[in-house]
Amino acid sequence: MIRVNDRYGINVDECDYSVVQFVTAGEKSKKKGEEYTRTLGYCSTFTGAIKAVNKYMVRDALAENDMSLNEAVRAIEEVNTELLRNLSTMDMIDRIELKTGYGTKI
């Protein structure tokens, strides 16, 4: 599991990459307070999984409250900065895929 931030991660297996959200079990759950993952989608490439995580992070940031267009653009920039900080750069990810073949479509 690659933990992108405290809310999202990427599971890797022999077939694909799954984008997951970390969720804490609620009050009515038998496992109250315990963290589990909810699968949000599947991607055939690592780059695709990163882009999907970015999409969910942007949605979270924009859904927090009402904002102007300028504030929305700043929120998106902050999300992108956080993601790049956590994952180095997309350029590096692309180079990893090119050199290793991991994540390339067959």
N, C-alpha and C positions, 0 to 999 in steps of 0.2 A: 504494500500500500504506500502510495506517495501522498503525504499529507500536504496539500497546497497551502491551506491556512486552517484556522480553527473551525471553518464551516464546510469546506469541500476537500475531496481527495480523489485520487485515481487508483483504481485497482487494475492490476495487470495480470493477465493469464495467457495461456498459449494461443488463444484465439483473438482476443481483442482487449480494449481498454474500457473499463466502465467508470463513469463519472458518478461519484457518490456524495451524498450530503450527510454530515454528522448530525444526528438528532439525539436529544436527551428524552428518555421516556417520561411521560407526564404523570400527574398525580394518580390517575385511575389505572395506571399500568401496574402489573405485578412486579415489574423491575423498575420501579419509580427511581428516577435520577440516573439510571444507567445509560451510557452512550451506546448507540447502535448506528448502522449506516443504512441509508435509503438510496437505492440505485436510481439515478435520474436519466441515464442513457448509456448507450454503447457507441464506441468509436473504433474505426479500423486502424487509426494512426494515433501516435502520441500527440502530434501537433493538433489533430482534431479534438482530442480530449482536452488539451489546454484551451483551445478556442471555446469549447463547450463550458468549461469552468469559468472562463472569462464572461461568457454570456450570462450565466447564472449570477455571477458577482455583480455585473452591471445591473441586472434586473433588481437584485436586492437593494443596491444603492439608490436606484431611482424610485423604488416603491416605498422607501422609508417615510417620505412626506411630500407635500406639494412643493414645487420649486420652479424657478424661472428656467428658461432655456440655457442661459449662461451658467446657472448653478448646476444644471444637469450635465453640461459639458465638463465642468470642473469635477463633478462626481465621477464621471466616466474616466477622466484623466487620472484621478486618484486611484480608482480600481486598477487601471492599467499599470500604474506605477507600482502598486502593491504586488500585482501578479509578476511583473518583471523582476522585482526585487526578490521574490520568493523562488523564482524559477530561472534566474539568470536572464538570458535574452532568447527571444524566439529564433534569432539567427543561430545561436548555439544549438538549440534543439534541432533545427533543420540540418545543421552540420552533423549532429549525432546520427540522425536518420540516414543521411547520405552515406556516411562512413560505415555504419553497422548494418544498414538494411532494416533495422527495427522500425516498425511502424509504416513501412512502405506497403502500398496496396499490391496485391498479387493479381 
